[in-house]
Amino acid sequence: MIKDKSNSKPTIDLTGPDGNAFALIGYARKFAKQLDFTKEQIETIIAEMMSGDYENLISVFDKNFGEYVDLER
């Protein structure tokens, strides 16, 4: 579940349903579109997220969107 702590970044709980790989890929697409990334940039990020295991997916997500959203374990 995404929690919005007032005056701070939203948080994605990785232990809940929003923490599964498909949900995180969906959030990555959503955030990238909101940040006006090009289609090519979005597809590059998604491909990089899918290029390894779950820890890689989280790492790539955090690298690209960690400034805007917190991941909670």
PDB file of N, CA, C and O in Angstrom:
ATOM      1  N   MET A   1       0.843  -1.179   0.000  1.00  0.00           N
ATOM      2  CA  MET A   1       0.000   0.000   0.000  1.00  0.00           C
ATOM      3  C   MET A   1       0.890   1.245   0.000  1.00  0.00           C
ATOM      4  O   MET A   1       1.902   1.289   0.699  1.00  0.00           O
ATOM      5  N   ILE A   2       0.520   2.224  -0.763  1.00  0.00           N
ATOM      6  CA  ILE A   2       1.257   3.483  -0.751  1.00  0.00           C
ATOM      7  C   ILE A   2       0.714   4.330   0.385  1.00  0.00           C
ATOM      8  O   ILE A   2      -0.482   4.609   0.467  1.00  0.00           O
ATOM      9  N   LYS A   3       1.607   4.723   1.240  1.00  0.00           N
ATOM     10  CA  LYS A   3       1.237   5.586   2.362  1.00  0.00           C
ATOM     11  C   LYS A   3       1.810   6.965   2.091  1.00  0.00           C
ATOM     12  O   LYS A   3       2.946   7.090   1.633  1.00  0.00           O
ATOM     13  N   ASP A   4       1.045   7.980   2.366  1.00  0.00           N
ATOM     14  CA  ASP A   4       1.517   9.343   2.185  1.00  0.00           C
ATOM     15  C   ASP A   4       1.670   9.992   3.549  1.00  0.00           C
ATOM     16  O   ASP A   4       0.693  10.402   4.175  1.00  0.00           O
ATOM     17  N   LYS A   5       2.902  10.076   3.991  1.00  0.00           N
ATOM     18  CA  LYS A   5       3.169  10.775   5.245  1.00  0.00           C
ATOM     19  C   LYS A   5       3.150  12.255   4.909  1.00  0.00           C
ATOM     20  O   LYS A   5       3.904  12.698   4.043  1.00  0.00           O
ATOM     21  N   SER A   6       2.309  13.022   5.573  1.00  0.00           N
ATOM     22  CA  SER A   6       2.163  14.425   5.210  1.00  0.00           C
ATOM     23  C   SER A   6       3.522  15.120   5.156  1.00  0.00           C
ATOM     24  O   SER A   6       4.383  14.916   6.012  1.00  0.00           O
ATOM     25  N   ASN A   7       3.683  15.935   4.137  1.00  0.00           N
ATOM     26  CA  ASN A   7       4.913  16.694   3.886  1.00  0.00           C
ATOM     27  C   ASN A   7       6.132  15.812   3.654  1.00  0.00           C
ATOM     28  O   ASN A   7       7.256  16.236   3.922  1.00  0.00           O
ATOM     29  N   SER A   8       5.933  14.608   3.167  1.00  0.00           N
ATOM     30  CA  SER A   8       7.068  13.769   2.818  1.00  0.00           C
ATOM     31  C   SER A   8       6.700  12.933   1.600  1.00  0.00           C
ATOM     32  O   SER A   8       5.587  13.011   1.080  1.00  0.00           O
ATOM     33  N   LYS A   9       7.655  12.140   1.164  1.00  0.00           N
ATOM     34  CA  LYS A   9       7.452  11.305  -0.015  1.00  0.00           C
ATOM     35  C   LYS A   9       6.470  10.179   0.307  1.00  0.00           C
ATOM     36  O   LYS A   9       6.400   9.714   1.445  1.00  0.00           O
ATOM     37  N   PRO A  10       5.717   9.748  -0.696  1.00  0.00           N
ATOM     38  CA  PRO A  10       4.886   8.558  -0.487  1.00  0.00           C
ATOM     39  C   PRO A  10       5.789   7.345  -0.243  1.00  0.00           C
ATOM     40  O   PRO A  10       6.958   7.344  -0.629  1.00  0.00           O
ATOM     41  N   THR A  11       5.235   6.319   0.399  1.00  0.00           N
ATOM     42  CA  THR A  11       5.991   5.122   0.732  1.00  0.00           C
ATOM     43  C   THR A  11       5.299   3.904   0.140  1.00  0.00           C
ATOM     44  O   THR A  11       4.080   3.767   0.244  1.00  0.00           O
ATOM     45  N   ILE A  12       6.072   3.022  -0.481  1.00  0.00           N
ATOM     46  CA  ILE A  12       5.557   1.752  -0.975  1.00  0.00           C
ATOM     47  C   ILE A  12       6.039   0.666  -0.023  1.00  0.00           C
ATOM     48  O   ILE A  12       7.241   0.506   0.194  1.00  0.00           O
ATOM     49  N   ASP A  13       5.096  -0.078   0.542  1.00  0.00           N
ATOM     50  CA  ASP A  13       5.401  -1.173   1.447  1.00  0.00           C
ATOM     51  C   ASP A  13       5.738  -2.411   0.620  1.00  0.00           C
ATOM     52  O   ASP A  13       4.860  -3.001  -0.009  1.00  0.00           O
ATOM     53  N   LEU A  14       7.012  -2.801   0.624  1.00  0.00           N
ATOM     54  CA  LEU A  14       7.454  -3.932  -0.190  1.00  0.00           C
ATOM     55  C   LEU A  14       6.959  -5.271   0.346  1.00  0.00           C
ATOM     56  O   LEU A  14       7.013  -6.272  -0.368  1.00  0.00           O
ATOM     57  N   THR A  15       6.480  -5.310   1.580  1.00  0.00           N
ATOM     58  CA  THR A  15       5.989  -6.559   2.149  1.00  0.00           C
ATOM     59  C   THR A  15       4.524  -6.810   1.812  1.00  0.00           C
ATOM     60  O   THR A  15       4.005  -7.897   2.065  1.00  0.00           O
ATOM     61  N   GLY A  16       3.862  -5.818   1.246  1.00  0.00           N
ATOM     62  CA  GLY A  16       2.458  -5.953   0.880  1.00  0.00           C
ATOM     63  C   GLY A  16       2.300  -6.203  -0.609  1.00  0.00           C
ATOM     64  O   GLY A  16       3.285  -6.426  -1.314  1.00  0.00           O
ATOM     65  N   PRO A  17       1.064  -6.168  -1.088  1.00  0.00           N
ATOM     66  CA  PRO A  17       0.802  -6.443  -2.504  1.00  0.00           C
ATOM     67  C   PRO A  17       1.445  -5.436  -3.456  1.00  0.00           C
ATOM     68  O   PRO A  17       1.716  -5.769  -4.610  1.00  0.00           O
ATOM     69  N   ASP A  18       1.692  -4.218  -2.993  1.00  0.00           N
ATOM     70  CA  ASP A  18       2.347  -3.225  -3.854  1.00  0.00           C
ATOM     71  C   ASP A  18       3.828  -3.504  -4.030  1.00  0.00           C
ATOM     72  O   ASP A  18       4.491  -2.862  -4.844  1.00  0.00           O
ATOM     73  N   GLY A  19       4.349  -4.453  -3.276  1.00  0.00           N
ATOM     74  CA  GLY A  19       5.767  -4.771  -3.348  1.00  0.00           C
ATOM     75  C   GLY A  19       6.120  -5.872  -4.328  1.00  0.00           C
ATOM     76  O   GLY A  19       7.294  -6.209  -4.483  1.00  0.00           O
ATOM     77  N   ASN A  20       5.114  -6.444  -4.997  1.00  0.00           N
ATOM     78  CA  ASN A  20       5.469  -7.493  -5.958  1.00  0.00           C
ATOM     79  C   ASN A  20       6.054  -6.862  -7.219  1.00  0.00           C
ATOM     80  O   ASN A  20       5.836  -5.683  -7.499  1.00  0.00           O
ATOM     81  N   ALA A  21       6.788  -7.655  -7.962  1.00  0.00           N
ATOM     82  CA  ALA A  21       7.528  -7.142  -9.114  1.00  0.00           C
ATOM     83  C   ALA A  21       6.627  -6.458 -10.138  1.00  0.00           C
ATOM     84  O   ALA A  21       6.973  -5.398 -10.661  1.00  0.00           O
ATOM     85  N   PHE A  22       5.480  -7.057 -10.423  1.00  0.00           N
ATOM     86  CA  PHE A  22       4.589  -6.474 -11.433  1.00  0.00           C
ATOM     87  C   PHE A  22       4.033  -5.135 -10.980  1.00  0.00           C
ATOM     88  O   PHE A  22       3.902  -4.212 -11.784  1.00  0.00           O
ATOM     89  N   ALA A  23       3.706  -5.023  -9.700  1.00  0.00           N
ATOM     90  CA  ALA A  23       3.204  -3.749  -9.172  1.00  0.00           C
ATOM     91  C   ALA A  23       4.284  -2.677  -9.252  1.00  0.00           C
ATOM     92  O   ALA A  23       4.002  -1.537  -9.622  1.00  0.00           O
ATOM     93  N   LEU A  24       5.517  -3.037  -8.908  1.00  0.00           N
ATOM     94  CA  LEU A  24       6.614  -2.057  -8.954  1.00  0.00           C
ATOM     95  C   LEU A  24       6.901  -1.605 -10.382  1.00  0.00           C
ATOM     96  O   LEU A  24       7.210  -0.437 -10.619  1.00  0.00           O
ATOM     97  N   ILE A  25       6.800  -2.517 -11.317  1.00  0.00           N
ATOM     98  CA  ILE A  25       6.981  -2.134 -12.728  1.00  0.00           C
ATOM     99  C   ILE A  25       5.864  -1.176 -13.139  1.00  0.00           C
ATOM    100  O   ILE A  25       6.111  -0.204 -13.852  1.00  0.00           O
ATOM    101  N   GLY A  26       4.652  -1.444 -12.696  1.00  0.00           N
ATOM    102  CA  GLY A  26       3.531  -0.538 -12.977  1.00  0.00           C
ATOM    103  C   GLY A  26       3.754   0.839 -12.379  1.00  0.00           C
ATOM    104  O   GLY A  26       3.507   1.852 -13.032  1.00  0.00           O
ATOM    105  N   TYR A  27       4.223   0.876 -11.133  1.00  0.00           N
ATOM    106  CA  TYR A  27       4.520   2.162 -10.501  1.00  0.00           C
ATOM    107  C   TYR A  27       5.641   2.880 -11.245  1.00  0.00           C
ATOM    108  O   TYR A  27       5.591   4.098 -11.416  1.00  0.00           O
ATOM    109  N   ALA A  28       6.644   2.140 -11.683  1.00  0.00           N
ATOM    110  CA  ALA A  28       7.747   2.759 -12.422  1.00  0.00           C
ATOM    111  C   ALA A  28       7.219   3.436 -13.686  1.00  0.00           C
ATOM    112  O   ALA A  28       7.595   4.568 -13.993  1.00  0.00           O
ATOM    113  N   ARG A  29       6.353   2.743 -14.413  1.00  0.00           N
ATOM    114  CA  ARG A  29       5.765   3.340 -15.625  1.00  0.00           C
ATOM    115  C   ARG A  29       4.969   4.597 -15.273  1.00  0.00           C
ATOM    116  O   ARG A  29       5.095   5.627 -15.935  1.00  0.00           O
ATOM    117  N   LYS A  30       4.151   4.501 -14.227  1.00  0.00           N
ATOM    118  CA  LYS A  30       3.314   5.630 -13.814  1.00  0.00           C
ATOM    119  C   LYS A  30       4.164   6.832 -13.416  1.00  0.00           C
ATOM    120  O   LYS A  30       3.925   7.947 -13.880  1.00  0.00           O
ATOM    121  N   PHE A  31       5.164   6.603 -12.551  1.00  0.00           N
ATOM    122  CA  PHE A  31       6.013   7.701 -12.097  1.00  0.00           C
ATOM    123  C   PHE A  31       6.809   8.289 -13.254  1.00  0.00           C
ATOM    124  O   PHE A  31       6.954   9.507 -13.352  1.00  0.00           O
ATOM    125  N   ALA A  32       7.326   7.432 -14.129  1.00  0.00           N
ATOM    126  CA  ALA A  32       8.111   7.917 -15.267  1.00  0.00           C
ATOM    127  C   ALA A  32       7.268   8.796 -16.179  1.00  0.00           C
ATOM    128  O   ALA A  32       7.740   9.824 -16.665  1.00  0.00           O
ATOM    129  N   LYS A  33       6.024   8.396 -16.412  1.00  0.00           N
ATOM    130  CA  LYS A  33       5.133   9.220 -17.246  1.00  0.00           C
ATOM    131  C   LYS A  33       4.848  10.556 -16.575  1.00  0.00           C
ATOM    132  O   LYS A  33       4.828  11.596 -17.232  1.00  0.00           O
ATOM    133  N   GLN A  34       4.624  10.524 -15.246  1.00  0.00           N
ATOM    134  CA  GLN A  34       4.369  11.763 -14.517  1.00  0.00           C
ATOM    135  C   GLN A  34       5.581  12.691 -14.543  1.00  0.00           C
ATOM    136  O   GLN A  34       5.439  13.912 -14.466  1.00  0.00           O
ATOM    137  N   LEU A  35       6.764  12.106 -14.650  1.00  0.00           N
ATOM    138  CA  LEU A  35       7.996  12.892 -14.679  1.00  0.00           C
ATOM    139  C   LEU A  35       8.421  13.241 -16.110  1.00  0.00           C
ATOM    140  O   LEU A  35       9.516  13.756 -16.333  1.00  0.00           O
ATOM    141  N   ASP A  36       7.552  12.958 -17.060  1.00  0.00           N
ATOM    142  CA  ASP A  36       7.781  13.269 -18.479  1.00  0.00           C
ATOM    143  C   ASP A  36       8.997  12.574 -19.071  1.00  0.00           C
ATOM    144  O   ASP A  36       9.697  13.153 -19.901  1.00  0.00           O
ATOM    145  N   PHE A  37       9.258  11.331 -18.651  1.00  0.00           N
ATOM    146  CA  PHE A  37      10.299  10.538 -19.288  1.00  0.00           C
ATOM    147  C   PHE A  37       9.814  10.180 -20.684  1.00  0.00           C
ATOM    148  O   PHE A  37       8.612  10.052 -20.915  1.00  0.00           O
ATOM    149  N   THR A  38      10.743  10.018 -21.612  1.00  0.00           N
ATOM    150  CA  THR A  38      10.371   9.586 -22.960  1.00  0.00           C
ATOM    151  C   THR A  38      10.025   8.098 -22.926  1.00  0.00           C
ATOM    152  O   THR A  38      10.372   7.395 -21.977  1.00  0.00           O
ATOM    153  N   LYS A  39       9.341   7.628 -23.967  1.00  0.00           N
ATOM    154  CA  LYS A  39       9.012   6.202 -24.052  1.00  0.00           C
ATOM    155  C   LYS A  39      10.283   5.359 -24.029  1.00  0.00           C
ATOM    156  O   LYS A  39      10.320   4.293 -23.415  1.00  0.00           O
ATOM    157  N   GLU A  40      11.313   5.841 -24.698  1.00  0.00           N
ATOM    158  CA  GLU A  40      12.577   5.111 -24.737  1.00  0.00           C
ATOM    159  C   GLU A  40      13.203   5.028 -23.340  1.00  0.00           C
ATOM    160  O   GLU A  40      13.711   3.979 -22.945  1.00  0.00           O
ATOM    161  N   GLN A  41      13.165   6.129 -22.601  1.00  0.00           N
ATOM    162  CA  GLN A  41      13.697   6.115 -21.241  1.00  0.00           C
ATOM    163  C   GLN A  41      12.919   5.136 -20.360  1.00  0.00           C
ATOM    164  O   GLN A  41      13.507   4.392 -19.575  1.00  0.00           O
ATOM    165  N   ILE A  42      11.609   5.145 -20.499  1.00  0.00           N
ATOM    166  CA  ILE A  42      10.764   4.252 -19.703  1.00  0.00           C
ATOM    167  C   ILE A  42      11.091   2.798 -20.020  1.00  0.00           C
ATOM    168  O   ILE A  42      11.272   1.987 -19.112  1.00  0.00           O
ATOM    169  N   GLU A  43      11.166   2.468 -21.301  1.00  0.00           N
ATOM    170  CA  GLU A  43      11.447   1.083 -21.684  1.00  0.00           C
ATOM    171  C   GLU A  43      12.841   0.653 -21.239  1.00  0.00           C
ATOM    172  O   GLU A  43      13.041  -0.509 -20.885  1.00  0.00           O
ATOM    173  N   THR A  44      13.806   1.567 -21.250  1.00  0.00           N
ATOM    174  CA  THR A  44      15.151   1.254 -20.768  1.00  0.00           C
ATOM    175  C   THR A  44      15.130   0.938 -19.280  1.00  0.00           C
ATOM    176  O   THR A  44      15.759  -0.023 -18.835  1.00  0.00           O
ATOM    177  N   ILE A  45      14.411   1.741 -18.516  1.00  0.00           N
ATOM    178  CA  ILE A  45      14.308   1.511 -17.073  1.00  0.00           C
ATOM    179  C   ILE A  45      13.633   0.170 -16.802  1.00  0.00           C
ATOM    180  O   ILE A  45      14.111  -0.603 -15.972  1.00  0.00           O
ATOM    181  N   ILE A  46      12.529  -0.114 -17.491  1.00  0.00           N
ATOM    182  CA  ILE A  46      11.802  -1.361 -17.281  1.00  0.00           C
ATOM    183  C   ILE A  46      12.683  -2.549 -17.655  1.00  0.00           C
ATOM    184  O   ILE A  46      12.717  -3.545 -16.932  1.00  0.00           O
ATOM    185  N   ALA A  47      13.387  -2.455 -18.764  1.00  0.00           N
ATOM    186  CA  ALA A  47      14.278  -3.540 -19.179  1.00  0.00           C
ATOM    187  C   ALA A  47      15.371  -3.771 -18.136  1.00  0.00           C
ATOM    188  O   ALA A  47      15.714  -4.914 -17.833  1.00  0.00           O
ATOM    189  N   GLU A  48      15.915  -2.683 -17.589  1.00  0.00           N
ATOM    190  CA  GLU A  48      16.943  -2.812 -16.560  1.00  0.00           C
ATOM    191  C   GLU A  48      16.348  -3.431 -15.289  1.00  0.00           C
ATOM    192  O   GLU A  48      16.995  -4.252 -14.639  1.00  0.00           O
ATOM    193  N   MET A  49      15.127  -3.042 -14.936  1.00  0.00           N
ATOM    194  CA  MET A  49      14.470  -3.626 -13.763  1.00  0.00           C
ATOM    195  C   MET A  49      14.283  -5.131 -13.941  1.00  0.00           C
ATOM    196  O   MET A  49      14.430  -5.890 -12.983  1.00  0.00           O
ATOM    197  N   MET A  50      13.962  -5.564 -15.150  1.00  0.00           N
ATOM    198  CA  MET A  50      13.674  -6.968 -15.421  1.00  0.00           C
ATOM    199  C   MET A  50      14.920  -7.786 -15.733  1.00  0.00           C
ATOM    200  O   MET A  50      14.819  -8.995 -15.945  1.00  0.00           O
ATOM    201  N   SER A  51      16.089  -7.158 -15.766  1.00  0.00           N
ATOM    202  CA  SER A  51      17.303  -7.850 -16.193  1.00  0.00           C
ATOM    203  C   SER A  51      17.955  -8.689 -15.103  1.00  0.00           C
ATOM    204  O   SER A  51      18.956  -9.358 -15.362  1.00  0.00           O
ATOM    205  N   GLY A  52      17.417  -8.669 -13.903  1.00  0.00           N
ATOM    206  CA  GLY A  52      18.019  -9.439 -12.823  1.00  0.00           C
ATOM    207  C   GLY A  52      16.965  -9.968 -11.882  1.00  0.00           C
ATOM    208  O   GLY A  52      15.811 -10.167 -12.262  1.00  0.00           O
ATOM    209  N   ASP A  53      17.375 -10.194 -10.653  1.00  0.00           N
ATOM    210  CA  ASP A  53      16.459 -10.716  -9.645  1.00  0.00           C
ATOM    211  C   ASP A  53      15.663  -9.581  -8.994  1.00  0.00           C
ATOM    212  O   ASP A  53      15.748  -8.424  -9.408  1.00  0.00           O
ATOM    213  N   TYR A  54      14.892  -9.940  -7.972  1.00  0.00           N
ATOM    214  CA  TYR A  54      14.022  -8.972  -7.296  1.00  0.00           C
ATOM    215  C   TYR A  54      14.834  -7.843  -6.661  1.00  0.00           C
ATOM    216  O   TYR A  54      14.420  -6.684  -6.705  1.00  0.00           O
ATOM    217  N   GLU A  55      15.983  -8.170  -6.073  1.00  0.00           N
ATOM    218  CA  GLU A  55      16.823  -7.131  -5.465  1.00  0.00           C
ATOM    219  C   GLU A  55      17.315  -6.140  -6.514  1.00  0.00           C
ATOM    220  O   GLU A  55      17.414  -4.944  -6.239  1.00  0.00           O
ATOM    221  N   ASN A  56      17.620  -6.627  -7.707  1.00  0.00           N
ATOM    222  CA  ASN A  56      18.012  -5.736  -8.805  1.00  0.00           C
ATOM    223  C   ASN A  56      16.849  -4.831  -9.178  1.00  0.00           C
ATOM    224  O   ASN A  56      17.032  -3.631  -9.382  1.00  0.00           O
ATOM    225  N   LEU A  57      15.649  -5.406  -9.268  1.00  0.00           N
ATOM    226  CA  LEU A  57      14.467  -4.632  -9.620  1.00  0.00           C
ATOM    227  C   LEU A  57      14.270  -3.488  -8.626  1.00  0.00           C
ATOM    228  O   LEU A  57      14.016  -2.351  -9.022  1.00  0.00           O
ATOM    229  N   ILE A  58      14.389  -3.793  -7.340  1.00  0.00           N
ATOM    230  CA  ILE A  58      14.237  -2.769  -6.304  1.00  0.00           C
ATOM    231  C   ILE A  58      15.335  -1.710  -6.427  1.00  0.00           C
ATOM    232  O   ILE A  58      15.074  -0.513  -6.311  1.00  0.00           O
ATOM    233  N   SER A  59      16.550  -2.163  -6.660  1.00  0.00           N
ATOM    234  CA  SER A  59      17.686  -1.244  -6.773  1.00  0.00           C
ATOM    235  C   SER A  59      17.498  -0.268  -7.938  1.00  0.00           C
ATOM    236  O   SER A  59      17.726   0.932  -7.792  1.00  0.00           O
ATOM    237  N   VAL A  60      17.084  -0.787  -9.084  1.00  0.00           N
ATOM    238  CA  VAL A  60      16.871   0.061 -10.260  1.00  0.00           C
ATOM    239  C   VAL A  60      15.710   1.021 -10.012  1.00  0.00           C
ATOM    240  O   VAL A  60      15.789   2.196 -10.371  1.00  0.00           O
ATOM    241  N   PHE A  61      14.632   0.524  -9.400  1.00  0.00           N
ATOM    242  CA  PHE A  61      13.500   1.388  -9.066  1.00  0.00           C
ATOM    243  C   PHE A  61      13.966   2.520  -8.167  1.00  0.00           C
ATOM    244  O   PHE A  61      13.666   3.687  -8.419  1.00  0.00           O
ATOM    245  N   ASP A  62      14.699   2.173  -7.119  1.00  0.00           N
ATOM    246  CA  ASP A  62      15.164   3.177  -6.156  1.00  0.00           C
ATOM    247  C   ASP A  62      16.116   4.179  -6.803  1.00  0.00           C
ATOM    248  O   ASP A  62      16.069   5.372  -6.502  1.00  0.00           O
ATOM    249  N   LYS A  63      16.972   3.692  -7.685  1.00  0.00           N
ATOM    250  CA  LYS A  63      17.918   4.575  -8.383  1.00  0.00           C
ATOM    251  C   LYS A  63      17.190   5.628  -9.212  1.00  0.00           C
ATOM    252  O   LYS A  63      17.614   6.782  -9.280  1.00  0.00           O
ATOM    253  N   ASN A  64      16.092   5.218  -9.839  1.00  0.00           N
ATOM    254  CA  ASN A  64      15.369   6.122 -10.734  1.00  0.00           C
ATOM    255  C   ASN A  64      14.275   6.937 -10.059  1.00  0.00           C
ATOM    256  O   ASN A  64      13.963   8.040 -10.509  1.00  0.00           O
ATOM    257  N   PHE A  65      13.682   6.408  -8.976  1.00  0.00           N
ATOM    258  CA  PHE A  65      12.537   7.073  -8.367  1.00  0.00           C
ATOM    259  C   PHE A  65      12.684   7.304  -6.870  1.00  0.00           C
ATOM    260  O   PHE A  65      11.762   7.809  -6.230  1.00  0.00           O
ATOM    261  N   GLY A  66      13.819   6.945  -6.308  1.00  0.00           N
ATOM    262  CA  GLY A  66      14.038   7.092  -4.871  1.00  0.00           C
ATOM    263  C   GLY A  66      13.943   8.519  -4.374  1.00  0.00           C
ATOM    264  O   GLY A  66      13.675   8.750  -3.195  1.00  0.00           O
ATOM    265  N   GLU A  67      14.156   9.463  -5.247  1.00  0.00           N
ATOM    266  CA  GLU A  67      14.031  10.881  -4.889  1.00  0.00           C
ATOM    267  C   GLU A  67      12.564  11.253  -4.642  1.00  0.00           C
ATOM    268  O   GLU A  67      12.266  12.223  -3.945  1.00  0.00           O
ATOM    269  N   TYR A  68      11.656  10.463  -5.227  1.00  0.00           N
ATOM    270  CA  TYR A  68      10.235  10.800  -5.204  1.00  0.00           C
ATOM    271  C   TYR A  68       9.386   9.876  -4.326  1.00  0.00           C
ATOM    272  O   TYR A  68       8.295  10.259  -3.901  1.00  0.00           O
ATOM    273  N   VAL A  69       9.875   8.673  -4.054  1.00  0.00           N
ATOM    274  CA  VAL A  69       9.103   7.688  -3.292  1.00  0.00           C
ATOM    275  C   VAL A  69      10.057   6.850  -2.434  1.00  0.00           C
ATOM    276  O   VAL A  69      11.169   6.532  -2.856  1.00  0.00           O
ATOM    277  N   ASP A  70       9.609   6.501  -1.233  1.00  0.00           N
ATOM    278  CA  ASP A  70      10.389   5.640  -0.347  1.00  0.00           C
ATOM    279  C   ASP A  70       9.895   4.212  -0.456  1.00  0.00           C
ATOM    280  O   ASP A  70       8.697   3.963  -0.594  1.00  0.00           O
ATOM    281  N   LEU A  71      10.838   3.270  -0.391  1.00  0.00           N
ATOM    282  CA  LEU A  71      10.498   1.857  -0.350  1.00  0.00           C
ATOM    283  C   LEU A  71      10.701   1.371   1.076  1.00  0.00           C
ATOM    284  O   LEU A  71      11.751   1.601   1.676  1.00  0.00           O
ATOM    285  N   GLU A  72       9.700   0.702   1.609  1.00  0.00           N
ATOM    286  CA  GLU A  72       9.746   0.239   2.994  1.00  0.00           C
ATOM    287  C   GLU A  72       9.702  -1.289   3.034  1.00  0.00           C
ATOM    288  O   GLU A  72       8.847  -1.915   2.406  1.00  0.00           O
ATOM    289  N   ARG A  73      10.643  -1.880   3.788  1.00  0.00           N
ATOM    290  CA  ARG A  73      10.671  -3.355   3.910  1.00  0.00           C
ATOM    291  C   ARG A  73      10.089  -3.776   5.210  1.00  0.00           C
ATOM    292  O   ARG A  73      10.023  -4.971   5.499  1.00  0.00           O
TER     293      ARG A  73
END
